[in-house]
């Protein structure tokens, strides 16, 4: 007999959680999730039956899905991982490995065809595979789906063969595959390769082979980030983004952007622009649906999709600059070769700095933002007032 989900309150609508990509910035999402956890009792299962993630967001959403039977436990596991993060847990950052990796890349053209066919990248992220294998219990996903704690989990990657955004998902048997322009689904049992593929930022990390096709970071070609959650049955979608404001001096001198600044700008665009535009498009569709009688909406299988977006209120680039000295020496030298220094305007550091102090500060920022929007979150999540803890300072998650 299947174990029933231990939710103390049934939401009238199926709520999805969308976690976007952003490298080390993903620590911020953990802080927001900590704030959301204060709205629920300790034994409550995950309030998001539909989970969708890309890149760093794919790692976070998958970890939550593995502990869907206990939302608090899942968030605590995530926090422990990020609070104890080191750059060398994600990619090789010591001088010997960085030098050896770059030397192999530069001399690959002199080697045999077999060697040249091996993946080329700026950094070697083999430690990330080891970390995923160590901390993500994938076998729990199917169990949580069978017991009703989770409806579906989706991890998005970009196909280098077709140019499509592919959402690999594991979920309830009632879910049907979908295929639209430049995006499609693929049902199966999720494992480490899917997460590695979703986080394989082009040129920075090597492409990953999944089912005889190569994939890169899911934020590339992702024209409609909300699409997977909608196809998986979500009626409401909470989006935790990683697009932060950029502080500028009032009388800053205009100058030509450097290569490092342009690279950082491209990353900012890849990870955030499509989500903002997709939310705007959804709001326009909702406004149109409000003009259509309910019976016609139902007959044409149309439904309103409500969204709530939470983005950092702090300038993450400035936060990363304060922790610049924590960047491993070899990575500093490597980034300096393309113009990324402590004084540069590039946001690259904020994506690549997987160090404990920096990640801990982002978790704290996410927690503050989540608590500041507790009223909006409780209304959106349809949480009963009896479950809201006003004195969040007494909560056992420590900042």
TORLONU-93956 format. One record per residue (C-alpha): x, y, z; residue in one letter. Coordinates in steps of 0.02 Angstrom, whole numbers, plus 50000, padded with zeros to 5 digits. Last residue first. Layout:
N
XYZA ...
END
This chain:
399
510915161550455X 510285147450564X 508835136450511X 508015131250674X 506625144250665X 506585156050813X 507045170850703X 505525166750596X 504385174050729X 502825175650622X 502695157250587X 501395154450453X 500525137550462X 498935143450549X 498785157050417X 498395143650288X 499625142850144X 498895146149972X 500615145949891X 500295162849810X 499555170049969X 500965163250078X 502275169649955X 501545187149944X 501485188450135X 503235181150155X 504015193550033X 505255200950157X 505545183450226X 506045177250053X 507175192150021X 508045189550188X 508265170850156X 508975174149983X 510245186450053X 510765173950188X 511005160350057X 512035172649952X 513155176250101X 513415157750131X 513885155049949X 515215168649958X 515965162150121X 515965143950064X 516735145849891X 516005141449722X 516565157349632X 516175153649449X 514545162949418X 514915178649522X 516685178949451X 516025180449273X 515065196449313X 516335207449223X 516575225449277X 518435223549309X 519255229349470X 519465212149547X 520125205349383X 519375197249227X 520355202749074X 520445186648974X 522145181549043X 521565187749214X 520305173549215X 521675160449204X 522765169049332X 521315170549455X 520855152449420X 522615146949468X 522555157149629X 520905149949690X 519575163649708X 519385167949893X 520235184849866X 518785189849754X 517545188349898X 517085206749903X 517005206249713X 515715192349720X 514565202849830X 514755217349709X 514245206049565X 512775199349667X 512005216749676X 510675213849809X 508785212449789X 508955195049717X 507505189249607X 505815181949657X 504535179149520X 502725174349549X 501705166449411X 499885162449377X 499445151349229X 497645152949169X 496925138049078X 496405133448902X 495835116048856X 494695122548716X 493095116748802X 493725123048969X 494125140448906X 492445141148819X 491545136548980X 492535149849076X 491985164248961X 493445172648871X 493985190348919X 495025184349067X 495905172848944X 496635188048855X 497355195149016X 498075177949057X 498915177348885X 499695194448917X 500325188549087X 501075173049008X 502015183648880X 502735194449019X 503285178749113X 504115172248955X 505035188748929X 505745188549106X 506265170249092X 507085173048923X 508175187248987X 508885178749142X 510215165449118X 510765168648939X 510725187548957X 511785187749116X 513005175549035X 513155186848882X 513485201948993X 514865192449083X 515705188448917X 515515206648862X 516305212649023X 517745200449002X 518045206148823X 518105224248883X 516695236748862X 517185253548784X 517055267448911X 515745278948986X 516385287549142X 515315284349297X 514455299849365X 513055291649466X 514115276349504X 513295260349449X 512435246649550X 511895231449451X 510245223649500X 510185204649514X 509565191249395X 509615174649489X 507825168949469X 506665159649587X 505075156449490X 503475150949577X 502305143449448X 500425141449463X 499335129549363X 500705116349348X 500285100949245X 501935094449175X 501625104049014X 501515120349113X 503115116649211X 504065112249052X 503475128048960X 503935141049091X 505725142649025X 505105147148849X 506515151648730X 507785139948810X 509045139848668X 510485140448794X 509865140248975X 509965121248974X 511865121248971X 512555109048842X 512035092648763X 512775079148653X 511745064948581X 511885046048597X 510645044848741X 511505058248844X 513265064048800X 513925079048895X 514735094548820X 516295100548911X 516285115349033X 516805133548998X 516645132448809X 514745130748821X 514065129949000X 513795111549040X 512565113449185X 511075104649102X 512235091249034X 512985087349205X 511235086349280X 510645074349145X 512235064049158X 511975061449344X 510315052349330X 508495054849281X 507435039749235X 506535043349073X 505355054748978X 506035066348844X 505215083048808X 505325095448667X 505805113348625X 506315123048469X 504505124048403X 503435112348506X 503535094148558X 502645086548707X 502655070048801X 501115065448902X 500995064849091X 499805051549158X 501245040049207X 501785052249346X 503525059249329X 505305059049269X 505815072549148X 507145077249023X 506675094048950X 507575096748785X 507875114248716X 508165111448532X 509735115548431X 509565098748346X 511295091048368X 511995102448504X 510465098648611X 510155110948754X 509745104448928X 508225105249041X 507915095049199X 506095091049241X 505365083349398X 503575077049407X 502105073649522X 503015072549689X 502445067149862X 501155055449788X 501895039049848X 502375033249673X 503215049849633X 504195049549796X 504775031749761X 505275036149583X 506345050549647X 507175041149790X 508345031449674X 509155047949624X 510025049549793X 510995065749758X 512475068849876X 513915057649821X 513515054949638X 513215073549619X 514885077749702X 515845065349593X 515065072649436X 515515090049495X 517325084649521X 517435081049331X 517175099549295X 518795102449197X 518855120649142X 519075129948977X 518325115748879X 518725102848746X 517885085848742X 518825070848670X 518755069248482X 520525075848466X 521155060648562X 520365048348441X 520985058348290X 522765056848354X 523675071448435X 524445087548367X 522755096548364X 522575092848550X 524105103248594X 523185118648658X 521825108948748X 523075097148829X 524095111948892X 522525120048963X 522075104349060X 523855101949125X 523955119949183X 522265119249270X 522685102349350X 524385107949416X 523785125049473X 522305119049577X 520555123849520X 519815107749451X 517935110449439X 516415109149552X 517095102349718X 518735111849687X 517755127949700X 517275123549878X 515515121349946X 515175117850129X 513745130250146X 513065124649976X 512955106250021X 512285109350197X 510965121250129X 510365108350004X 510195094950138X 509255107150250X 508075111650108X 507695093350075X 507435089750260X 506205104150278X 505215098650125X 505025080850189X 504245068150068X 505025077649922X 506785072849977X 507405066949806X 506375080649724X 507255094049825X 508955087649768X 508315087649589X 507695105549604X 509375111649672X 510445103049540X 509275108549400X 509345126449465X 511235126049446X 510945121949261X 509065122349230X 507675116949345X 505865111449350X 504905104249497X 503045100149495X 502245094049657X 502845110149741X 502305110949923X 503615097649969X 503025086350109X 502585093750279X 503335085550433X 504115101450506X 502615112750486X 502575124850339X 502805143550313X 504585143250380X 505035132050231X 504735146750114X 506145156450199X 507325141750179X 506815140449996X 507315158649972X 509025155050050X 509275139649941X 508915150049786X 510345161849830X 511585147249825X 511195145849638X 512295161149610X 513735148749599X 513175144249423X 511685154349364X 510255143649304X 508405145549340X 507375136749473X 505545134449426X 504365127949561X 502645121849508X 501015123249603X 499505112249565X 497955122349608X 496695120949750X 498105117549871X 497805103349994X 498295107250173X 499205096650300X 500235087950168X 500865070850222X 500805062350053X 499985045250068X 501085029650086X 500685017049951X 500005000050000X 
END
